[in-house]
Every structure is written in structure tokens, then in C-alpha cells.
Amino acid sequence: LCRNVTMRKAFLKHVRERLLEMRRQTLREISDDLKEGREGAKDEGMDTYDLASEERDREISFILTDREREKLQAIQEALGRVDEGTYGICENCEGEIAPARLEALPFSRLCVNCQAEREKEAKAARRFEDERTYRKLSATDSDEENT
């Protein structure tokens, strides 16, 4: 038992260091993106195509920044779980998350089985929404044909 506790402490120390490094890297990327955005704001001598391209690049940058913000939040929450002693425990079934999964995705909240189940449910919900949208569009097409 003592050996397992020691191994767990060493593992959590390693995880904490890795998460902190991921957080530093993500913050650096966000900072670089913001700096690039400010430098790219100078649009003298640009034609309409250049301005449109610049605007698209800026939109992509904002999307990436949102993704990076979500990643930062996931990292911060994982650090919180390390502090609480709940890191590596599936939030759904309360089983242990495989160490290989945690190594690949250190901020995982779910074990592989629960994650797969959640993705299957999300896919079914999307399919249901797509079918509803298609039925609405089909009904609208029929209404237009009848007029």
C-alpha cells in the first residue's frame, strides 16, 4: 500500500508539472496570436482581396483563440482535480482512467468507455437534429410547390 501511495504521489507530481507546462505553452500561443493580430492590422496599400483575406485570417485566429481558451480551462480544471485528489477518476462511472489515456490527454475527465458513450449520444443527437432540419426544409419545399 505504501508503494502505491508513493507511486501515486510521483505520478501526480509528474502530471502537475506537465499540465503547468501545457498551460505556459498555451498562454504563449495566445500571446503570439494576439501580437500577430495587432501587427496584421496595418492595412495601408491593400486591395479588396487582401483585406478580405486578412479579415478571414483574423476570424480564424479568433476561433483558434476560443479553442485555446477552452484548452486553458480544461488544464486549469485538471490541476484542480490534482489538488482535490480526484485526478484520474472518471467523472461518470468513477472508475480509474487508464494511465495511457491520461498520458495522451492529461486533462481527460472520462474513461475511454464513458467518452465513447458520450460521443455516441452526441452523434445520435446531431443526427436527430439534422433529420428535423431536413423534414422542416422538405415541408417548406412542399408548401412552396402548392402555392
N, C-alpha and C positions, 0 to 999 in steps of 0.2 A: 504494500500500500504506500509506503514512504517513497519508494522508487517512482510509482505512478504520479504522486503529488509533485515530486521533483521534476519529472518529465513534463508534466502539465505546466508548471511554472516556467520552465525553459521554453516550452512551446509558446506560451502566451507572451513571454518577453520578445521572442522572435517575431511573432505576429504584430505586436505593438510597434516594433521598430520598422517592420515592413509597411504597415499602414501609415505611420508617420512619414516615411519616405514617399509613399504614393501621394499623400496629401501635399507635401512640399512640391513634388513634380507637377501635380495638377494646378496648384497655385501659380507655379512658374509659367505653365502653358497659358493660363487665363491672362496673366500679366503680359505675356508676349503677344497674345491675340489683341488685347486692348491697345498696346503700344502700336502694333501693326495697323489697327483700325484708325488710330489718330494720324499716323503718318500717311495713310492712304486717303485721308480726307481732302488733300490738296488736289483740286480738280481743274486747275488752270490749264488751258490748251487741250482739253479732252473733247472729243466729239461725242455725239449722242450714243453711239455704240459703246465707247469706252465708259461713259457714265453709267449706262445700263449694266454693263459687265461689272463695274465697280460696286453698284448697288446690290447685284446678285451675290457678289463675294461677301459683302457686308452682312447680308441676310444669312448666308451660310455660316459666317463667323458667329452671329448671334445664336443660331441653332446649336453650334458646337459648344458655345459658352453655356447654354442651358444644360446640355448633356454633361459638361464638366461640373456644373453646379450640382447636378443630381449625383454625380460620382463623389464629389466632396461630401455631400450629405450622407451618402452610404458609408463612406470611410469614417466619418465622424460618429455615426451610429454604431459601427463595428467597434470603434475604440471605446464607446460607452459600454458595449456588451463585454468587452475585455475587462473593464473596470468592475462591472457588476458580477462577473464570473459566469455569465450566460453565453459567452462566445463559443461557437462550435456546436450549439444545441439548436436543432430545428425549431422554428417558431410555430410550426404547425403540429407536428407529431411528437415534439420534444425528444426525438431520437438524436443520436450523435451524427453530426455532419462528417462525412469521410474526410480525413486529413488531405487526401489528394485534391478533393474539391476545394477545400479551404486554401490550399497552396495555389491552385489555379485562379480562384476567385475569393480573395481574403475577406470580402465583405458579404459573402453569401449568408442569407438568413434561413434558407430552406435546404433540406437534404435533396438529393437527386430525385427521389421518388415524388416528394411533395412538389418540387419545382416542375417536374414533368406533368403532374396532375393539374397544377395551376395553369400551365401553358395550354394544356388540352382544353380546359374550361374556357380560357380566353379565346382560343381558336373557335370553339363552338359558339361563343357569344358573338364573335365577329361574323361568323357565317350566318347566324340568325339575323344580325343587323343588315348584312348585305342582301339577304333574301327579302327582308322587309322593304328595303330601299328599292329593290328590283320590282317587287309587287306594286309599290306606290308608283314607280315610273311606268310600269305596264298599264296600270289603271288610268294614269294620266294620258297615255297614248291612246287608249281606247276611248276616253272621253273626247279627245280631240277629233278622232275619226268619226264619232257620232254627231258632231256639230256641223 
